[in-house]
Amino acid sequence: MTLIRHHRLRLSAALAAVLIAACAPARQATEPASAFPRQAVEEVFATGYGGIKEKYIEPVVIGELAFEGLRGLGSIDPELSVRRDGGEVVLSVGERTVARFLAPKEGDVQGWAELTSRVSAAGRLNSTDLHAASPERLYEAVFDGVLSNLDSYSRYAGTVKAKKNRDKRDGYGGIGIRFKVRDGTAWVTEVMPKTPAAQAGLKRNDRITHVDGIPVEGSGTREVGDRLRGPVHSHVTLTVLREGEAKPLEFLIERSKIVPPTVTYGFEDGIVFLKISGFNQRTAKSMADMLKKARDTQGDRIKGLILDLRGNPGGLLKQSIKVADLFLSQGNIVITRGRHPDSNQHYLAKDRNLAAGIPVAILVDGKSASAAEVVAAALQDRGRAVVIGTATFGKGTVQTVLRLPNDGEITLTWSRLIPPSGYILHEVGVLPTICTSGASGKGRDLISRAIEQRLEAEAAWRKAGSGDDERRQDLRASCPSERRRDSFDVEVARRLLGDLVLYARALSLSAASTAARF
């Protein structure tokens, strides 16, 4: 009986302390400051909440979003719940109320960041699961709750994932190989040109058995990759087995900044073939280099160019604008419109047309998205290229990245993409001039038939307003979105580029549509 009474007294004292802290934010009793970095946690949430309030594409009420974030604590411990009671935020464990806090004003970013930290601290005192959770797990739970109320492209990435995102965008410290782990070794599948691995003499089909003296056997692909990466100018030692060599080879390689290649080049029967797999910080330069290479090596033998954007998920917007600029002499490329002043931009061509006089066909499919759609829409609307394939993904929004004090990041939607002809790209995508959905045949008939069908659909595509969701979905259904991997679309492009009369007719459809502005 004495123990029960003593427990109740302790609980009442703890509750009183939390209630006092609600009225006097500077005081918060219980666990040592070193156990839960309240100030650091508060700073992360203040930065995140402030960025969302300032930059999200639509106006937000930060109090409502932060409250939904607090409810996300339930993803760590389902027994935890948060509710509003008048002007208070109430924290409960099961049926038991453990703390009450005065709610800040709805627009008070710092106040809600402080409250998020305090509620989290109080929750840790009453939940074993939350107490055991790292600050990183806390950020993930809260920001997932916040961002789930915005749109599907706004998301949080923790410290580790954010670093990988930055590496993908900006490059990373590495040696420049691709590999697969099997049979206890890492088999080199590609050595990127002009990288430390290439300069050191590493070759395709080499088998890496040790990294810095540590065996690869028993390690997965991710673990080996993490060991190969490191700070720029640092060194890594590889032990390699090579066919024809009696003894293992050892390579001491200095890491450098590696930006994965995104552009591949080919030339056959007068057609330049360029495929872009994504848009990182070197995509436009790679494209420019390859266009110059084609001009210098093939000259008058070039009959046309196929730009393959199938399966391209997008990437850096400014890189897509620079790629489009390589095909244009002047005029509009894309407009972005959002709520923040910096999100409203009008991008124009700067006369970098390295493909002047070359007929261009662009291949797209249902996985061509975002920056890939910017290129396809710009060149189509400007009458510079004929687009072949299926309706594209329809991601017509731009995201900005908010870097947080914990080195995590929030990817936040902040503007919409408007192609030169003025239609709404988001959720409708780019309509190909020649639709190949479900097609697998060959010949000129398909091209001619596709052009005839395009005439009516073209005008409707650009007149559907952003609020007419049903109409926009009907338009997408006219050329169903598919993933296209086979050579059929390439063959259609080759046939079109080989018939300049037919090509000019197809091109005129896109050129005429540029007058359909809002």
Secondary structure, 3 states (H helix, E strand, C coil): CHHHHHHHHHHHHHHHHHHHHHHCCCCCCCCCCCCCCHHHHHHHHHHHHHHHHHHCCCCCCHHHHHHHHHHHHHHCCCCEEEEEECCEEEEEECCEEEEEEECCCCCCHHHHHHHHHHHHHHHHHHCHHHHHCCHHHHHHHHHHHHHCCCCCCCEEECHHHHHHHHHHHHCEEECCEEEEEECCEEEEEEECCCCHHHHHCCCCCCEEEEECCEECCCCCHHHHHHHHCCCCCCEEEEEEECCCCCCCEEEEEECEEECCCCEEEEEECCEEEEEECCECCCHHHHHHHHHHHHHHHHHHHCCEEEEECCCCCCECHHHHHHHHHCCCCCCEEEEEEECCHHHCEEEECCCCCCCCCCCEEEEECCCCCCHHHHHHHHHHHCCCCEEEECCCCCCCEEEEEEECCCCCEEEEEEEEEECCCCCCCCCCCCCCCEECCCCCCCCHHHHHHHHHHHHHHHHHHHHCCCCCHHHHHHHHHCCCCCCCCCCHHHHHHHHHHCCHHHHHHHHHHHHHHCCCCC
